Amino acid sequence: MREKPLIVQTDGTVLLFVDSPKFREIRTELSLFAELVKSPEYVHTYRITPISLWNAAAMGISSRSVLKFLEENSPYELPQSIVKKVRTYMERYGKAKLMMKEGRLHLILEDPSISFLIFSDRRARGFIQEVLSEKELVIKKYARGHLKLFLVKMGYPVEDWAGYSPGEPYHFTLKETLKLRPYQLEAVEAFYAGGSEKGGSGIVVLPCGAGKTVVGIGVMERLQTQTLVVVTSTVAARQWKDELLRWTNIPEEDIGEYSGERKEIRPITVATYNILVHRRKKGEEFSHLDLFSSRNWGLVIYDEVHLLPAPVFKITADIQAKRRLGLSATLVREDGKEDEIFALVGPKKYDVPWKSFEEMGWIAKARCFEVRVPMPLELKIKYLKASRRKKFTLASTNPMKMEALAKILRMHRNDQVLIIGQFINQLKEAAEKLKAPLITGTTPNSERERLYESFRQGKLNLLVVSKVANFAINLPSANVAIEISGTFGSRQEEAQRLGRILRPKEGKEAYFYAIVSAETLDEEYSAKRQIFLTEQGYSYTIISLEELDEKGSLSGVL
């Protein structure tokens, strides 16, 4: 057993040995300033990155405490390159500050070399209105977000203390039935920061089922201003409206839906990302981005902020004078644009490991399984001859997965089960064989809502859903999710899918099954998808098809 289980390498890689008695405690601490890369059985690999260090700095963690933690838990002396990296990047946070002075936007620089970076770039030079000194520049107001994005790419994140427009007032109260949980109050206060310029922009990271919507409502109540909420789908928009009506005294006529079906702009407006990035033809202007400026919003809430599409990034750069709250279960993006979210929406303001919520009973206790099934010989031969992309499709849609699915369902015949997948034909086959309803992107919203409501009420205990159910779908009664295919190695997708079943249910545990084709790309991508959840403290029990016996049990595994 290792008392000091960390090995810190010169490239920023940190190895954490699982056999340490302090493994859980150290993993929780390490995840505050490093990102999990892979998690095989005995050694987990983390990487220290600029963004991970800046998010830690934004939450008040010092470079000194990071280095002390690494030194105390490593049997070897820290590489000097890592000591320098941690100090350099964490101490860069705040070297550049934006402040408002007499109505003008000032960039205050502790390090004059940052001025050189700005002046050496033609576009960045255009952001400057006046040079007061090598340590103080007046910036054109429109360039507030664009400058922050430029400097974060240069390795110098800007601390923005320039304040925010209060927006058009809108007064409402919370109903007495809403009692924010302690962590929800902490998240609201971390964002609000007493109403000062040190708050007002940033991201709250909470597990699915922990009440991110309630945090958003809590922030709205603090600010008392007209608010634009941007969500992933029309169904999610209507869920937000239902929650606002449930927990506040806001009248229904003051809540607008701006989606493909309705174009209502009200003091509180809930819009979908899809409608905001809609355009009639490629190359044309986006038809609805002017919604961001159509009213004097005092707050913009980005639900599932990790999904922010490129056109919304652009408009967000232009609206830095508005308060911006991002809500998410994970900040992971597969395109690597975490730095743009950091610069334009704001740094992480609040984050707690998922397992902590499980231990407190705020989310359901979940058990995760990876069920590995063989491929039929004929399909295996076809797989071996195929291109990499075709291999992924063949492995994902392996017909043997239906046998595993049937056995798992026999085991959970009395539970509320979601079957989730990527490939529509595979989902159709499952729905037909099981005589279960199917929800895909082509299912009308009215039908989706009807089926979701029937599931919530217990009239249905089985739903087959495509990736439209990955995000912001409130199905509190679901306690089993079976993933029959996924999107390559998407870590956030896996987290969101587990999140569908994390609402606590008295006397019931949650069960998540990922069915994968053994010894194929499906297995490789499944391991990548699991990385974020592993970082949060979840582990997958690997079982074979044979371990699911004919009676549909786990042969002693459960």
Legacy VTK file of the C-alpha trace (Angstrom):
# vtk DataFile Version 3.0
C-alpha trace
ASCII
DATASET POLYDATA
POINTS 558 float
0.000 0.000 0.000
1.424 3.370 -1.035
1.359 6.180 1.495
2.461 8.638 -1.209
0.621 7.523 -4.353
1.403 10.372 -6.796
4.135 10.427 -9.421
4.469 13.822 -11.107
6.202 13.807 -14.497
7.952 16.616 -16.335
5.299 16.892 -19.070
2.547 17.685 -16.562
1.273 14.114 -16.336
0.373 12.930 -12.832
0.028 9.213 -12.038
-2.264 8.253 -9.152
-1.971 4.688 -7.824
-5.338 3.225 -6.870
-4.004 0.990 -4.073
-3.347 3.926 -1.734
-5.460 4.085 1.448
-5.870 7.813 0.712
-6.936 7.246 -2.928
-10.415 8.804 -2.701
-9.283 11.808 -0.705
-6.349 12.482 -3.038
-8.417 11.976 -6.186
-10.932 14.587 -5.000
-8.177 17.111 -4.255
-6.263 16.397 -7.468
-9.353 16.887 -9.654
-9.549 20.530 -8.502
-6.496 21.449 -10.579
-5.826 18.542 -12.977
-7.832 16.702 -15.648
-8.282 12.928 -15.752
-6.918 11.474 -19.013
-7.375 7.726 -18.519
-8.261 5.385 -15.700
-7.153 1.775 -16.077
-7.569 -0.529 -13.102
-4.409 0.218 -11.113
-3.079 3.651 -12.141
-5.079 6.736 -13.086
-3.436 9.353 -15.318
-4.109 13.073 -14.858
-2.739 16.065 -16.718
-2.073 19.541 -15.357
-3.204 22.087 -17.982
-3.439 25.883 -18.109
-7.260 25.764 -17.978
-7.315 23.359 -15.032
-4.891 25.644 -13.155
-6.811 28.823 -14.045
-10.116 27.346 -12.890
-8.438 26.441 -9.610
-7.034 29.967 -9.289
-10.480 31.444 -10.029
-11.900 29.430 -7.094
-9.264 30.882 -4.760
-6.774 27.988 -4.777
-3.153 29.186 -4.659
-0.128 27.822 -6.505
1.505 27.346 -3.106
-1.280 24.994 -1.921
-1.168 23.018 -5.189
2.586 22.493 -4.956
2.374 21.629 -1.262
-0.264 18.982 -2.019
1.863 17.452 -4.795
5.006 17.470 -2.636
3.264 15.856 0.344
1.799 13.042 -1.751
4.723 12.232 -4.040
7.673 10.050 -2.937
9.963 11.929 -5.337
11.037 15.538 -5.628
8.796 17.514 -7.963
10.308 18.246 -11.397
11.336 21.890 -11.566
9.465 22.251 -14.868
6.213 21.419 -13.041
6.955 23.763 -10.164
7.523 26.521 -12.705
4.423 25.599 -14.744
2.093 25.660 -11.735
3.494 28.950 -10.458
3.599 30.604 -13.874
0.084 29.740 -15.006
-1.698 30.174 -11.692
0.032 33.467 -11.011
-0.856 34.708 -14.490
-4.514 34.645 -13.451
-5.249 38.232 -12.513
-2.122 39.730 -14.119
-4.570 41.377 -16.528
-7.686 43.020 -15.113
-10.521 44.865 -16.780
-12.021 47.754 -14.798
-14.465 50.544 -15.545
-13.200 54.049 -14.763
-15.370 57.093 -15.430
-17.358 55.181 -18.018
-14.292 53.911 -19.898
-13.004 50.328 -20.032
-9.455 50.069 -18.670
-7.111 47.108 -18.968
-4.729 47.106 -15.986
-1.584 45.026 -16.486
0.758 43.853 -13.735
3.092 42.500 -16.398
4.006 45.018 -19.166
4.951 42.159 -21.512
1.203 41.605 -22.018
1.106 44.985 -23.783
3.715 43.673 -26.199
1.481 40.652 -26.992
-1.419 42.967 -27.781
0.596 45.382 -29.911
2.229 42.541 -31.843
-1.152 41.387 -33.193
-2.863 43.553 -35.820
-6.408 42.619 -34.793
-5.703 43.030 -31.064
-4.222 46.497 -31.696
-7.612 47.461 -33.056
-9.158 46.837 -29.617
-7.194 49.726 -28.100
-8.812 53.137 -27.761
-5.988 54.882 -25.886
-2.584 54.022 -24.379
-2.132 55.541 -20.913
1.051 53.614 -20.081
2.630 50.246 -20.729
0.566 48.972 -17.797
-2.756 50.649 -18.554
-4.749 50.709 -21.786
-8.209 52.016 -22.558
-10.122 49.343 -24.490
-13.031 49.914 -26.861
-16.180 48.712 -25.102
-17.253 46.423 -27.938
-13.914 44.588 -27.671
-14.325 43.450 -24.046
-15.014 39.799 -24.899
-12.787 39.673 -27.974
-9.798 40.932 -25.955
-10.454 38.333 -23.217
-10.573 35.596 -25.829
-7.347 36.829 -27.453
-5.465 36.966 -24.154
-6.629 33.550 -22.928
-5.284 32.094 -26.182
-1.985 33.895 -25.412
-1.868 32.323 -21.954
-3.054 35.309 -19.926
-6.634 34.943 -18.654
-8.283 38.273 -17.853
-9.955 38.881 -14.516
-12.985 40.941 -15.461
-13.995 43.502 -12.819
-15.580 45.955 -15.241
-19.055 45.346 -13.879
-22.345 44.708 -15.627
-25.412 46.486 -16.851
-28.271 45.878 -14.383
-30.709 45.347 -17.252
-34.410 46.111 -17.164
-35.747 45.390 -13.644
-38.161 42.515 -13.182
-39.345 41.795 -9.659
-40.601 38.450 -8.416
-40.414 36.276 -5.329
-39.803 32.611 -4.657
-42.633 30.503 -3.309
-42.351 29.399 0.305
-42.268 25.789 -0.890
-38.810 26.318 -2.420
-36.068 25.753 0.129
-32.685 25.877 -1.563
-30.326 23.154 -0.386
-27.101 24.310 1.293
-24.949 23.654 -1.790
-27.474 25.432 -4.038
-27.263 28.501 -1.801
-23.452 28.282 -1.883
-23.513 28.110 -5.702
-25.857 31.120 -5.941
-23.670 33.161 -3.580
-20.450 32.120 -5.357
-21.873 33.515 -8.613
-23.576 36.572 -7.096
-20.573 37.600 -4.931
-22.654 40.089 -3.003
-23.661 41.835 -6.238
-20.115 43.125 -6.745
-18.143 43.255 -9.981
-16.230 40.166 -8.791
-19.350 38.096 -9.427
-21.767 38.102 -12.325
-20.029 35.794 -14.793
-19.047 32.177 -14.425
-20.087 28.565 -14.379
-21.741 26.378 -11.767
-20.956 22.683 -12.195
-23.365 20.274 -10.487
-24.304 16.631 -11.151
-27.415 15.826 -13.141
-30.322 15.626 -10.732
-28.757 18.025 -8.210
-30.988 20.962 -9.163
-29.052 23.208 -11.549
-32.338 24.817 -12.665
-33.067 25.778 -9.060
-29.618 27.420 -8.853
-30.490 29.410 -11.973
-33.791 30.485 -10.428
-31.950 31.430 -7.238
-29.582 33.693 -9.209
-32.552 35.260 -11.031
-34.203 36.021 -7.691
-31.012 37.707 -6.429
-30.716 39.930 -9.508
-34.414 40.813 -10.074
-33.889 41.554 -13.759
-35.225 40.480 -17.129
-33.564 37.211 -18.065
-32.829 35.204 -21.196
-32.366 31.458 -20.618
-30.839 29.409 -23.459
-31.463 25.644 -23.432
-30.844 22.556 -25.547
-34.339 21.743 -26.812
-37.983 22.761 -26.879
-38.786 20.087 -24.288
-36.062 21.532 -22.016
-37.502 25.034 -22.561
-40.914 23.862 -21.389
-39.382 22.127 -18.388
-37.714 25.414 -17.433
-41.061 27.174 -17.753
-42.732 24.530 -15.572
-40.023 24.934 -12.909
-40.373 28.732 -12.961
-44.148 28.411 -12.488
-43.654 25.782 -9.790
-41.145 27.689 -7.661
-41.847 31.402 -8.267
-44.768 33.830 -8.425
-43.895 34.811 -12.033
-47.195 34.814 -13.998
-47.321 32.494 -16.999
-47.865 35.383 -19.406
-44.458 36.831 -18.433
-42.567 33.698 -19.530
-41.886 33.418 -23.257
-40.783 30.439 -25.333
-38.545 31.216 -28.301
-38.213 27.996 -30.288
-38.962 26.469 -33.646
-42.633 26.387 -32.671
-43.099 29.726 -30.890
-41.475 33.161 -31.049
-42.494 34.800 -27.776
-40.272 37.484 -26.235
-41.279 38.243 -22.645
-39.521 39.581 -19.512
-38.370 35.994 -18.849
-37.656 34.239 -22.167
-36.464 30.668 -22.647
-34.875 30.060 -26.071
-33.271 27.027 -27.691
-29.740 26.888 -29.066
-31.169 25.403 -32.277
-33.355 28.374 -33.093
-30.558 30.845 -32.296
-28.183 29.201 -34.791
-30.847 28.643 -37.446
-30.286 30.073 -40.926
-32.105 29.394 -44.159
-28.992 28.661 -46.206
-25.371 28.008 -45.449
-23.487 31.293 -45.639
-26.517 33.421 -44.768
-26.848 35.410 -41.545
-28.247 33.651 -38.484
-31.874 34.708 -38.332
-32.447 34.927 -34.587
-29.188 35.960 -32.883
-30.644 39.441 -32.416
-32.702 37.929 -29.584
-29.683 38.658 -27.361
-30.147 42.380 -27.971
-33.927 42.504 -28.461
-34.497 43.392 -24.787
-32.379 44.906 -22.067
-31.563 41.584 -20.444
-29.767 41.813 -17.112
-28.868 38.110 -17.084
-28.245 35.428 -19.691
-28.307 31.815 -18.454
-26.657 29.174 -20.620
-28.064 25.777 -19.649
-25.736 22.880 -20.562
-23.090 25.526 -21.274
-20.566 22.912 -22.453
-22.709 22.592 -25.614
-22.414 26.251 -26.579
-22.414 26.357 -30.415
-19.929 28.522 -32.338
-22.362 31.315 -33.382
-23.434 31.730 -29.750
-19.770 31.955 -28.718
-19.492 34.876 -31.131
-22.521 36.744 -29.816
-21.403 36.051 -26.219
-18.145 37.865 -26.988
-20.261 40.907 -27.872
-22.469 40.933 -24.734
-19.877 41.000 -21.950
-21.722 43.823 -20.172
-24.544 41.387 -19.358
-24.269 38.979 -16.449
-23.701 35.447 -17.713
-24.367 32.223 -15.813
-23.343 28.860 -17.236
-24.880 25.663 -15.852
-23.452 22.226 -16.568
-22.781 18.772 -15.185
-19.378 18.728 -16.901
-17.193 21.310 -18.611
-15.713 18.667 -20.917
-15.832 19.563 -24.619
-14.540 17.157 -27.226
-13.462 20.073 -29.477
-11.090 21.491 -26.832
-12.853 24.873 -26.589
-12.980 24.920 -22.792
-10.765 28.031 -22.896
-13.405 29.918 -24.906
-16.109 29.086 -22.362
-13.683 30.174 -19.622
-12.992 33.519 -21.331
-16.475 34.380 -22.606
-18.923 32.935 -20.065
-16.537 33.012 -17.109
-14.434 30.778 -14.865
-15.766 27.909 -12.791
-17.431 29.385 -9.694
-18.684 26.245 -7.985
-17.959 22.546 -8.362
-18.397 19.543 -6.064
-17.508 15.900 -6.894
-20.544 13.814 -7.796
-19.797 11.167 -5.174
-20.035 13.811 -2.440
-23.632 14.433 -3.451
-24.300 10.688 -3.473
-22.906 10.348 0.075
-25.167 13.207 1.242
-28.199 11.590 -0.401
-28.808 14.462 -2.828
-28.421 12.156 -5.845
-29.067 8.425 -6.177
-26.398 5.843 -5.458
-25.436 4.469 -8.868
-23.803 1.212 -9.930
-22.183 1.106 -13.377
-21.573 -1.957 -15.538
-19.890 -2.547 -18.851
-21.389 -5.621 -20.492
-19.043 -7.046 -23.138
-20.667 -9.162 -25.820
-18.977 -11.153 -28.618
-19.520 -10.538 -32.330
-20.885 -13.337 -34.540
-18.055 -14.871 -36.615
-19.391 -13.622 -39.971
-19.695 -10.068 -38.615
-16.255 -10.272 -37.011
-14.657 -11.123 -40.368
-16.479 -8.198 -41.979
-15.332 -5.966 -39.113
-11.657 -6.897 -39.532
-11.740 -5.897 -43.228
-13.564 -2.587 -42.707
-12.308 1.008 -42.427
-12.033 2.474 -38.937
-15.272 4.434 -39.241
-17.154 1.406 -40.564
-15.662 -0.728 -37.797
-17.175 1.642 -35.229
-20.634 1.312 -36.823
-20.434 -2.494 -37.110
-19.275 -2.893 -33.513
-21.849 -0.409 -32.183
-24.764 -2.161 -33.905
-23.658 -5.736 -33.141
-26.897 -7.813 -33.050
-25.631 -9.728 -29.997
-26.338 -6.583 -28.001
-30.063 -7.397 -28.257
-29.492 -10.634 -26.344
-27.716 -8.789 -23.537
-30.449 -6.134 -23.550
-33.174 -8.760 -23.127
-31.360 -10.356 -20.185
-30.807 -7.039 -18.416
-34.466 -6.131 -18.870
-35.573 -9.426 -17.312
-33.491 -8.514 -14.291
-35.127 -5.061 -14.072
-38.691 -5.929 -15.015
-40.060 -3.897 -12.081
-37.960 -0.783 -12.720
-38.269 2.379 -14.789
-35.856 1.795 -17.688
-34.387 4.012 -20.411
-32.696 2.394 -23.415
-30.377 4.947 -25.026
-28.457 4.746 -28.291
-26.867 6.535 -31.202
-28.004 4.578 -34.275
-31.651 5.056 -35.244
-32.115 1.691 -37.003
-30.721 -0.093 -33.955
-33.125 1.829 -31.709
-36.047 1.024 -34.008
-35.169 -2.678 -33.837
-35.028 -2.552 -30.045
-38.340 -0.694 -29.819
-40.073 -3.149 -32.164
-38.766 -6.231 -30.351
-39.671 -4.839 -26.954
-42.953 -3.230 -28.092
-41.764 -0.015 -26.455
-42.237 3.639 -27.510
-39.348 5.265 -29.385
-38.328 8.927 -29.159
-35.915 10.363 -31.761
-35.188 13.774 -33.262
-38.132 13.379 -35.644
-40.667 12.714 -32.875
-42.970 15.784 -32.587
-42.496 17.723 -29.349
-46.114 17.134 -28.327
-45.595 13.366 -28.626
-42.291 13.539 -26.732
-43.928 15.423 -23.893
-46.833 12.943 -23.786
-44.481 9.962 -23.579
-42.204 11.604 -21.014
-45.227 12.441 -18.854
-46.570 8.864 -19.113
-43.140 7.618 -18.035
-43.014 10.077 -15.117
-46.454 8.930 -13.946
-45.479 5.245 -14.150
-47.923 4.418 -16.941
-44.858 3.443 -19.009
-41.875 1.681 -17.480
-39.747 1.430 -20.644
-38.680 4.079 -23.145
-36.271 3.793 -26.085
-34.592 7.140 -26.749
-31.967 8.557 -29.098
-29.417 11.209 -28.094
-32.262 13.775 -27.863
-32.657 12.517 -24.282
-28.995 13.130 -23.389
-29.644 16.598 -22.007
-32.028 18.458 -19.726
-34.798 15.861 -19.680
-36.475 15.577 -16.302
-37.444 11.936 -15.708
-37.114 11.598 -11.927
-38.629 8.100 -11.778
-36.004 6.519 -14.093
-33.585 4.292 -12.181
-32.069 2.105 -14.941
-30.309 3.281 -18.112
-29.015 0.884 -20.746
-26.660 2.340 -23.353
-26.571 0.212 -26.495
-24.408 2.620 -28.524
-22.682 5.973 -28.058
-20.954 8.841 -29.834
-17.357 7.720 -30.299
-15.488 8.703 -27.093
-17.777 11.479 -25.827
-17.140 11.884 -22.091
-19.881 14.432 -21.539
-22.448 12.211 -23.279
-21.725 9.340 -20.879
-22.029 11.693 -17.912
-25.344 13.061 -19.156
-26.717 9.579 -19.779
-25.893 8.462 -16.261
-27.454 11.719 -15.131
-30.852 10.662 -16.451
-31.166 8.220 -13.534
-29.550 10.162 -10.676
-32.658 11.702 -9.143
-32.901 10.038 -5.707
-35.670 7.441 -5.350
-36.444 6.119 -1.898
-35.259 2.559 -1.444
-33.898 2.248 -4.996
-30.389 2.325 -6.381
-29.640 3.477 -9.925
-28.119 1.088 -12.468
-26.237 2.114 -15.599
-25.278 -0.471 -18.236
-23.050 0.150 -21.243
-23.322 -2.773 -23.684
-20.196 -2.952 -25.867
-18.756 -5.344 -28.438
-15.734 -7.085 -26.935
-12.258 -6.614 -28.465
-13.413 -3.896 -30.875
-13.323 -0.111 -31.242
-16.587 -0.087 -29.324
-14.666 -1.190 -26.237
-11.958 1.428 -26.849
-14.429 4.290 -27.218
-16.421 3.091 -24.222
-13.281 3.421 -22.071
-12.877 7.027 -23.284
-16.521 7.825 -22.568
-16.105 6.620 -18.999
-13.198 8.941 -18.119
-15.220 11.825 -16.677
-17.348 9.542 -14.517
-14.249 7.744 -13.266
-12.846 11.123 -12.213
-16.057 11.697 -10.254
-15.520 8.462 -8.348
-17.596 5.948 -10.320
-16.192 2.572 -11.307
-17.505 0.155 -13.915
-17.851 -3.539 -13.164
-16.978 -5.427 -16.348
-19.133 -8.478 -17.056
-19.499 -10.831 -20.001
-22.642 -12.004 -21.739
-22.155 -15.391 -20.098
-22.408 -13.798 -16.666
-25.905 -12.727 -17.557
-27.444 -16.184 -17.255
-30.666 -17.326 -18.890
-32.728 -16.143 -15.944
-31.379 -12.625 -16.340
-29.212 -12.275 -13.276
-25.623 -11.217 -12.766
-24.502 -14.593 -11.442
-23.278 -13.273 -8.112
-21.955 -9.930 -9.396
-24.853 -7.977 -7.884
LINES 1 559
558 0 1 2 3 4 5 6 7 8 9 10 11 12 13 14 15 16 17 18 19 20 21 22 23 24 25 26 27 28 29 30 31 32 33 34 35 36 37 38 39 40 41 42 43 44 45 46 47 48 49 50 51 52 53 54 55 56 57 58 59 60 61 62 63 64 65 66 67 68 69 70 71 72 73 74 75 76 77 78 79 80 81 82 83 84 85 86 87 88 89 90 91 92 93 94 95 96 97 98 99 100 101 102 103 104 105 106 107 108 109 110 111 112 113 114 115 116 117 118 119 120 121 122 123 124 125 126 127 128 129 130 131 132 133 134 135 136 137 138 139 140 141 142 143 144 145 146 147 148 149 150 151 152 153 154 155 156 157 158 159 160 161 162 163 164 165 166 167 168 169 170 171 172 173 174 175 176 177 178 179 180 181 182 183 184 185 186 187 188 189 190 191 192 193 194 195 196 197 198 199 200 201 202 203 204 205 206 207 208 209 210 211 212 213 214 215 216 217 218 219 220 221 222 223 224 225 226 227 228 229 230 231 232 233 234 235 236 237 238 239 240 241 242 243 244 245 246 247 248 249 250 251 252 253 254 255 256 257 258 259 260 261 262 263 264 265 266 267 268 269 270 271 272 273 274 275 276 277 278 279 280 281 282 283 284 285 286 287 288 289 290 291 292 293 294 295 296 297 298 299 300 301 302 303 304 305 306 307 308 309 310 311 312 313 314 315 316 317 318 319 320 321 322 323 324 325 326 327 328 329 330 331 332 333 334 335 336 337 338 339 340 341 342 343 344 345 346 347 348 349 350 351 352 353 354 355 356 357 358 359 360 361 362 363 364 365 366 367 368 369 370 371 372 373 374 375 376 377 378 379 380 381 382 383 384 385 386 387 388 389 390 391 392 393 394 395 396 397 398 399 400 401 402 403 404 405 406 407 408 409 410 411 412 413 414 415 416 417 418 419 420 421 422 423 424 425 426 427 428 429 430 431 432 433 434 435 436 437 438 439 440 441 442 443 444 445 446 447 448 449 450 451 452 453 454 455 456 457 458 459 460 461 462 463 464 465 466 467 468 469 470 471 472 473 474 475 476 477 478 479 480 481 482 483 484 485 486 487 488 489 490 491 492 493 494 495 496 497 498 499 500 501 502 503 504 505 506 507 508 509 510 511 512 513 514 515 516 517 518 519 520 521 522 523 524 525 526 527 528 529 530 531 532 533 534 535 536 537 538 539 540 541 542 543 544 545 546 547 548 549 550 551 552 553 554 555 556 557
